[in-house]
Every structure is written in structure tokens, then in C-alpha cells.
Amino acid sequence: MNSLINIVKKSGDIAAFDVEKLINSLRRAHASEDIIQQIVSQVQSTIYEGMTTTRIYKIAFDLLKKHSRVSASKYKLKNALFELGPTGFPFENLVGKLLSHEGFSTQVGVIVSGHCVSHEIDVIADKDDQHYFIECKFHSDQGRFCNVKIPLYVNSRFLDVEKQWKKQKGNDGKISKGGVYTNTRFTSDATQYGKCAGLLMASWDYPFGNGLKERIDKSGLHPLTALTTLTKNEKTKLLDLGLVLCREIYEHPQVLNKIGISKARHKNIVEDAKELCIQH
């Protein structure tokens, strides 16, 4: 019966409620099967025609948080990426740290000369003979996707930078690529153009099986906005200090003093941050 109930997605689209999607998202959060069944049962008992995915998510999140704060933090990863705003810099910082973890040497927010004009490149990443120029597109609204205009624009900037870069001594024979990383999703035209143009494309769930959600979970580089033990205001203060990862709180717990968090709360915050650093 529940599979025939229509729900409203963030984009405004209508879709049939799919209980398997809920189960899979809870499994990705490493919730136990018993807890998953309890949550699914309670969600199914409250769901109704026209219910929003936001409401369904909140019910599942609140129930999961009662059982495990860390699982709830993993479950809210997508929302945690949106909470990195309102500026795009924390997201750029996160992408830089993710690529560093994957063996690249990275620079964030660099002005480089193109053949025609100068450009600010969000992330420059180097490894062996690979040299990547990456543009990060951060959206604070889950309903906004990256359409084909974004990779078109990024590719034109990359071609201008690449033309100048190739003239520099020592770059002959090296591989250079442009790229787009986004915290939302790409339209099908955007991925089609990106593939055709040879751009590196990464979004929440693209490429399939190796999108940001999988890469963050495997690396343990969860954004600090995922922590349920911090208030929204406290997260903003930490982001303003240039921190972006749970790992940075775990490795430098004294930073909690800087933003006025009482000693009594440190233990839970640091413990959750540490557990979220575990690689899978």
C-alpha cells in the first residue's frame, strides 16, 4: 500500500514513496537492522499522500538520533553539505581536503593567468603528471541542479587557463583537466557535455558509486556540520575559523574553547567527531 503513496520531492516533483530508498539511506548511515526496521515501521505508519521528502527525512532523522547520534550524523550527510553555506568557500575547502586525502597536493582559491584573462580557480590539484583545475558549485537549495551552462562555462575558463599553462616550463607532456564539483546534482545534459568535453565531474551521487557521498564516507572526511552535538550557531563559528571537518575538531579539541563551548559538552562532541573519522 505504501508504495502507491505519492510524495513530494525537494524539486517539487511527485514520486511514489520507495521504502527501499529509505532502508538504503539508513544502511549507509550504518544503523543496525533492528533500528532500521523500527524506523521504517514508524515512517510507514505516519506517511500520507502528498507528504514531503523533507518531512519523511526529519521523522527518520529524529528517530535515528534517539538510537545513535553518529548514525544520525552520517544519515544527514547530504544536509550537512548544504549547511556549509551560505558562501561557497567551506565547500571548496572540503573538496580540497578530499583530494588531498586521495593523494593530490592541493591549493584552494588561487588566481592564475589565462591566455586572455586571469581566473580564480577554486581548487588546483596535482598528482604525478596530472594537473586539475576544479570549479566548485555550491548551492544552498537542494532543488537546484547544475545544468549544462555550468560545465560549458567551466570548460571555456579551463581552455583559457590551459593554453597559458602549457606555455610554462616543465608542463610539456603533463595531463591537465578542468573539473566541476557540486554538492547537488547534474542534469543529464550537464553530464553528457562534461563527458564529451573530458571534464572531471563530481556531485552528490555522480559518478555512480563514486560520488561525494561515497568518497566522504570511505575517507572519513565528514563535514563538521554533520555533528548533532553542535548548534547551528556553533557550526557557523567553526566554519568562520576556517575549519570544515569533524577530524579537525577531534585532532584540535581546544578549538571548542575558542567559540565558548563549555567543558561539560566537549566529551560528546569530540567522541562523535572521532567516530565519524573512521574510514569504511
Buried (B, 14 or more C-beta within 10 A) or exposed (E): EEEEBEBBEBBEEEEEBEEEEBBEBBEBBBBEEEBBEBBBEBBBEEBEEEBEBBBBBEBBBEBBBEBBBBBBBBBBBBBBBBBBBEEBBBBBBBBBBBBBBBEBEBEBBEEBBBEEEEBEBBBBBBEEEBBBBBBBBBBBEBEBBBBBEBBBEBBEBBBBBBEBBEEEEEEEEBEBBBBBBBBBBBBEEBBEBBEEBEBBBBBBBBEEEEBBBBBBBEBBBBBBBBBBBBEEEBBBBBBEEEBBBBBBBBEEBEBBEEBEBEEEEBEBBBBBBBBBBEEE
